Each structure stands twice: as structure tokens, then as C-alpha cells.
């Protein structure tokens, strides 16, 4: 009896001391297995952001020498419609030369060729005047596009070469019609083909005027003089609104138009070789000094 009691006592002490079944080492409590954590969704793949190159705008075309555009112009408030539905025709005009240019240019305009395209073609053909050979304008205030073209004769012996300025008026429903040819009146000297200096409404009458310049140089091309005209369409014909301009021309002349008081009526100013300024102001329908 004592032996059995002693056995249970020893067994109880062994269990309390944690010595049973572990070779004397403390028993490690068995823990329930850890449940796996819910798998987090994989991070959304973010595409590598490649900076989109911002296209660099093409450089603004350099202003064409001798052709200045007034910054304030009433014609901006009167949109001009094409005379003929514009086409994308830019192919060279077959047989285009100085002699037959008027006929072929009229045909091209009535085929929908735009003045800007004509400008390029005339320069390529070697007869387009510089800096501008063709421009679209509204000469008679009907809000339809007319065209003015300046060409020179490459066979001319004059310096600069002779030529003329052509005016093509848009007629409602009938397309273009060549209405006028302008060149400086013949004198003892040969005047060059008139160049387009300005093409804008200069007197706020809703119609565009053309400032044209013609030059004459000596045989060596070292001494040159220039003449100017301000051409307008009035009463069905082309007239020169510039009065009292020296008939012999001005040496080393540079022309500009200015609007000093902001009334949209421009002064015409010519600076001479000696930095002297000659000013014509618009008065009673003409420009007077």
C-alpha cells in the first residue's frame, strides 16, 4: 500500500516538473499550426511612364523683307470667301513662262489653285517677283478673294528686270477675270516689274489696297532709285491714290505703313538713304504729303 502511494506521488511530481517523455528536458507545449495569412492581391502593375515628347512647333517663318503686314486691320472683321472652291493642286503649270503667264494663271485660278500655291510655282518657274509673287486680297469689298500677281521677264536687260502686276477680280458665279495690268508709265528710264510691298486695307474702307514699288538701277546695279504707288479698285478700275511722289524716284528707299493714332487709317512713310522720312497722310480719298 505504501509502495503504491509512493509510486503515484512520484508520478505526480514528475508530471508537475515536466520531465516525463522528454528525457528530462522541459516539454514544449504543442501550439496549433498557424493558419496562412490571406494572400494579399499582387500590386497592380504600373506601366513605366515614358514622358511623351512634346512636339516642338516649327519656327515661325521669317518675315519677308519688303512685305510688312499692319498689325491692326479692319479686314480681319470681314472674312473673305474663296472665289472658287480651293483645290490641292500644286503641280507645275505646263508651259508657264513670262509670255503666256496671264492666260495660264487665269486658268489655274479658275481651277481652284490658291494664290499661295501660285506664289511658289511662279518662283519655281523663275518669273515670280520677290519677295511676294502672288497674294489673295479683297479689292472691291465684296468679301470674295481676288488675286494680285507680280511677275518679271527673265530675259529683260534692265536692272532690276521689267515686268508687270496682274489683277484678277472675282466675279460672282463666274470665277476669276483678269481686269487690270499695272506697270510704271514709260519714261526715259526702264522701271522694273512692280513688286508687292503691302496688301491690306489701309484706309478703313473695307477694301484692300496694294502698295507697289518699282526700281531702276544703273548698269552696274550700284545706284538705284524706287517709285511707289498705292493701288485701289474704284469705280470699276484700278487707280493710284498716292500723290506728289517724285517722278524720278528716291534713292535707297525703305517704305512702311504706320497707324500712329489707332484709327485704322495708315500713313505711308518712305525713309531715304539719308534717314530723311517722307510722310504721306490719307486725306480726301488720296495719300498726300
C-alpha positions as CSV (number, residue, x, y, z in Angstrom):
1,X,0.0,0.0,0.0
2,X,2.8,2.3,0.9
3,X,4.6,1.4,-2.3
4,X,1.6,2.2,-4.4
5,X,1.1,5.5,-2.7
6,X,4.8,6.3,-3.2
7,X,4.5,5.5,-6.9
8,X,1.6,7.9,-7.5
9,X,3.4,10.6,-5.6
10,X,6.5,10.3,-7.7
11,X,4.4,10.2,-10.9
12,X,2.6,13.4,-9.9
13,X,5.8,15.2,-9.1
14,X,7.2,14.1,-12.5
15,X,4.3,15.5,-14.4
16,X,4.5,18.8,-12.5
17,X,8.2,19.2,-13.2
18,X,7.7,18.5,-16.9
19,X,10.2,15.6,-17.0
20,X,8.0,12.9,-18.5
21,X,8.6,11.8,-22.1
22,X,11.3,14.4,-22.9
23,X,14.4,12.8,-21.4
24,X,14.4,15.3,-18.6
25,X,14.0,18.4,-21.0
26,X,11.1,20.7,-20.3
27,X,8.2,19.7,-22.5
28,X,7.5,22.2,-25.3
29,X,3.8,22.9,-25.5
30,X,2.3,21.9,-28.8
31,X,0.9,25.0,-30.4
32,X,-1.8,24.8,-33.1
33,X,-0.4,25.4,-36.5
34,X,-0.6,28.9,-37.8
35,X,-3.2,29.5,-40.4
36,X,-1.7,31.1,-43.5
37,X,-2.4,34.7,-43.9
38,X,-4.8,35.6,-46.7
39,X,-2.7,36.2,-49.7
40,X,-2.6,39.9,-50.5
41,X,-3.5,40.7,-54.1
42,X,-0.4,41.4,-56.1
43,X,0.2,45.0,-56.6
44,X,-1.3,46.4,-59.8
45,X,1.4,46.5,-62.4
46,X,2.2,50.1,-63.2
47,X,3.4,50.7,-66.7
48,X,6.6,52.6,-66.8
49,X,5.6,56.1,-67.7
50,X,7.6,57.3,-70.7
51,X,7.4,61.0,-70.9
52,X,5.6,61.9,-74.1
53,X,7.8,64.2,-76.1
54,X,6.0,67.5,-76.7
55,X,6.4,68.3,-80.4
56,X,8.4,71.4,-80.9
57,X,6.4,73.8,-83.1
58,X,8.2,74.7,-86.3
59,X,9.9,78.0,-86.1
60,X,7.8,80.9,-87.3
61,X,8.7,81.8,-90.8
62,X,11.0,84.8,-91.0
63,X,9.2,87.9,-92.1
64,X,9.6,88.5,-95.8
65,X,11.8,91.6,-96.4
66,X,9.8,94.4,-98.1
67,X,6.4,92.9,-97.3
68,X,5.1,94.1,-94.0
69,X,1.7,93.3,-92.5
70,X,0.0,96.0,-90.4
71,X,-0.9,94.6,-87.0
72,X,-4.3,96.3,-86.9
73,X,-6.6,95.8,-89.9
74,X,-10.3,96.2,-90.3
75,X,-10.4,93.4,-93.0
76,X,-9.9,90.9,-90.1
77,X,-13.6,91.6,-89.3
78,X,-14.8,90.8,-92.8
79,X,-13.9,87.2,-93.7
80,X,-13.1,86.7,-97.3
81,X,-14.6,83.7,-99.1
82,X,-12.7,81.8,-101.8
83,X,-13.8,82.8,-105.3
84,X,-13.5,79.2,-106.5
85,X,-13.6,76.1,-104.2
86,X,-9.9,75.6,-103.4
87,X,-8.1,72.6,-104.7
88,X,-4.9,71.0,-103.6
89,X,-3.3,71.4,-107.0
90,X,0.3,72.3,-106.6
91,X,1.8,70.6,-109.7
92,X,3.8,72.9,-112.0
93,X,1.7,74.6,-114.7
94,X,2.8,73.2,-118.0
95,X,4.5,75.8,-120.3
96,X,4.4,78.6,-117.7
97,X,6.6,81.4,-118.8
98,X,6.5,85.2,-118.8
99,X,4.8,85.5,-122.2
100,X,1.9,83.2,-121.6
101,X,1.6,83.7,-117.8
102,X,-1.6,85.8,-117.8
103,X,-3.6,83.1,-119.7
104,X,-2.3,80.2,-117.7
105,X,-2.6,81.9,-114.3
106,X,-6.2,82.8,-115.0
107,X,-6.9,79.1,-115.9
108,X,-5.1,77.9,-112.8
109,X,-7.1,80.3,-110.5
110,X,-10.4,79.2,-112.0
111,X,-9.3,75.6,-111.5
112,X,-9.1,76.3,-107.7
113,X,-5.4,76.9,-107.3
114,X,-4.8,79.1,-104.3
115,X,-2.7,82.3,-104.5
116,X,-0.2,80.8,-102.0
117,X,0.4,77.8,-104.3
118,X,0.7,80.2,-107.3
119,X,3.3,82.1,-105.4
120,X,5.5,79.0,-105.0
121,X,5.0,77.9,-108.6
122,X,5.9,81.3,-110.0
123,X,9.1,81.4,-108.1
124,X,9.9,77.8,-109.3
125,X,9.3,78.9,-112.8
126,X,11.7,81.8,-112.5
127,X,9.3,84.6,-113.2
128,X,7.8,85.3,-109.8
129,X,8.8,88.6,-108.3
130,X,10.3,88.9,-104.9
131,X,9.5,88.8,-102.1
132,X,5.9,88.0,-103.0
133,X,4.7,86.9,-106.4
134,X,1.0,86.3,-105.6
135,X,-1.4,87.3,-102.9
136,X,-5.1,86.9,-102.2
137,X,-6.9,90.1,-101.3
138,X,-10.4,91.7,-101.4
139,X,-10.1,94.6,-103.9
140,X,-13.7,95.6,-104.2
141,X,-15.1,94.8,-100.8
142,X,-17.5,92.0,-101.8
143,X,-15.8,89.6,-99.3
144,X,-14.6,87.3,-102.1
145,X,-11.0,86.6,-102.7
146,X,-9.3,88.4,-105.6
147,X,-5.7,87.8,-106.6
148,X,-2.7,90.0,-107.4
149,X,0.3,88.6,-109.2
150,X,3.7,90.2,-109.8
151,X,5.9,88.7,-112.5
152,X,9.1,89.7,-114.3
153,X,10.7,89.0,-117.6
154,X,13.8,86.9,-117.1
155,X,15.1,88.0,-120.5
156,X,14.9,91.7,-119.7
157,X,18.2,93.6,-119.8
158,X,17.0,96.2,-117.3
159,X,18.2,96.2,-113.7
160,X,16.0,95.0,-112.0
161,X,14.2,93.3,-114.9
162,X,11.0,94.6,-116.3
163,X,7.6,93.0,-115.9
164,X,4.1,93.9,-114.7
165,X,1.5,93.3,-112.0
166,X,-1.7,91.4,-112.8
167,X,-5.1,91.9,-111.1
168,X,-7.6,89.0,-111.2
169,X,-11.0,90.1,-109.9
170,X,-13.5,87.5,-108.6
171,X,-16.9,87.9,-110.4
172,X,-19.9,86.4,-108.6
173,X,-20.8,83.0,-110.0
174,X,-18.3,83.3,-112.9
175,X,-14.9,82.8,-111.3
176,X,-11.9,85.0,-111.9
177,X,-11.5,87.6,-114.6
178,X,-8.3,89.4,-115.4
179,X,-9.2,93.0,-115.1
180,X,-6.0,95.1,-115.0
181,X,-2.3,95.1,-115.7
182,X,-0.1,97.7,-113.9
183,X,3.3,98.9,-114.6
184,X,5.0,102.3,-114.1
185,X,4.5,104.7,-117.1
186,X,7.3,104.6,-119.6
187,X,9.9,107.4,-119.1
188,X,13.5,107.9,-120.1
189,X,14.4,105.0,-117.9
190,X,13.2,101.5,-117.6
191,X,11.3,100.7,-114.4
192,X,11.3,97.2,-113.0
193,X,8.3,95.0,-112.6
194,X,6.2,96.4,-109.7
195,X,6.7,94.4,-106.5
196,X,4.0,93.8,-103.8
197,X,5.1,95.7,-100.8
198,X,1.9,95.8,-98.8
199,X,-1.6,94.2,-99.4
200,X,-4.0,95.5,-96.8
201,X,-7.0,97.7,-96.1
202,X,-5.0,100.9,-95.5
203,X,-7.9,103.5,-95.4
204,X,-10.6,101.6,-93.5
205,X,-13.0,101.4,-96.4
206,X,-13.4,97.6,-96.3
207,X,-11.3,97.1,-99.5
208,X,-7.6,96.1,-99.7
209,X,-5.0,98.4,-101.3
210,X,-1.7,97.3,-102.9
211,X,1.4,99.3,-102.2
212,X,3.6,98.6,-105.3
213,X,7.3,99.5,-105.7
214,X,9.3,99.8,-108.9
215,X,13.0,100.3,-109.2
216,X,15.6,101.5,-111.6
217,X,19.4,100.9,-111.3
218,X,22.4,101.9,-113.2
219,X,24.2,99.4,-115.5
220,X,26.4,98.3,-112.6
221,X,23.4,97.9,-110.2
222,X,25.2,100.2,-107.7
223,X,22.9,103.2,-107.7
224,X,19.1,102.5,-107.5
225,X,16.0,104.6,-107.0
226,X,12.5,103.5,-106.2
227,X,9.0,104.7,-107.0
228,X,5.8,103.7,-105.1
229,X,2.1,103.6,-105.9
230,X,-0.9,102.8,-103.7
231,X,-3.3,101.0,-105.9
232,X,-7.0,100.7,-105.2
233,X,-10.1,99.5,-107.1
234,X,-12.5,102.3,-107.6
235,X,-15.5,102.7,-109.9
236,X,-14.6,99.6,-111.8
237,X,-11.0,100.4,-112.4
238,X,-7.5,100.5,-110.8
239,X,-6.3,103.9,-109.6
240,X,-3.2,105.2,-107.9
241,X,-4.1,107.0,-104.7
242,X,-0.5,108.2,-103.9
243,X,0.0,111.8,-105.0
244,X,3.1,114.0,-105.3
245,X,5.6,111.2,-105.4
246,X,8.9,112.2,-107.0
247,X,8.7,111.1,-110.6
248,X,12.4,110.3,-110.7
249,X,12.2,108.0,-107.7
250,X,14.0,108.0,-104.3
251,X,17.5,106.6,-103.7
252,X,17.9,103.8,-101.1
253,X,14.2,104.0,-100.2
254,X,12.5,101.9,-97.5
255,X,8.7,102.0,-97.2
256,X,6.4,101.3,-94.3
257,X,2.8,102.0,-93.2
258,X,2.0,103.1,-89.7
259,X,-1.1,103.9,-87.7
260,X,0.0,106.4,-85.1
261,X,-3.4,107.2,-83.7
262,X,-5.1,103.8,-84.0
263,X,-7.9,104.8,-86.3
264,X,-7.1,102.1,-88.8
265,X,-6.1,104.6,-91.4
266,X,-2.4,104.3,-92.2
267,X,0.3,106.9,-93.0
268,X,2.6,105.9,-95.8
269,X,6.3,106.6,-94.8
270,X,9.4,106.4,-97.0
271,X,12.8,106.7,-95.5
272,X,15.5,107.9,-97.8
273,X,19.2,107.0,-97.9
274,X,19.9,110.0,-95.7
275,X,17.5,108.8,-93.0
276,X,15.1,111.5,-94.0
277,X,11.4,110.5,-93.7
278,X,8.8,111.5,-96.2
279,X,5.2,111.0,-94.9
280,X,2.0,110.8,-96.9
281,X,-1.3,111.0,-94.9
282,X,-4.7,109.9,-96.1
283,X,-6.8,113.0,-97.0
284,X,-10.0,113.2,-99.1
285,X,-9.5,109.9,-100.7
286,X,-5.8,110.0,-101.5
287,X,-2.4,110.0,-99.7
288,X,-0.9,113.5,-99.7
289,X,2.4,114.9,-98.4
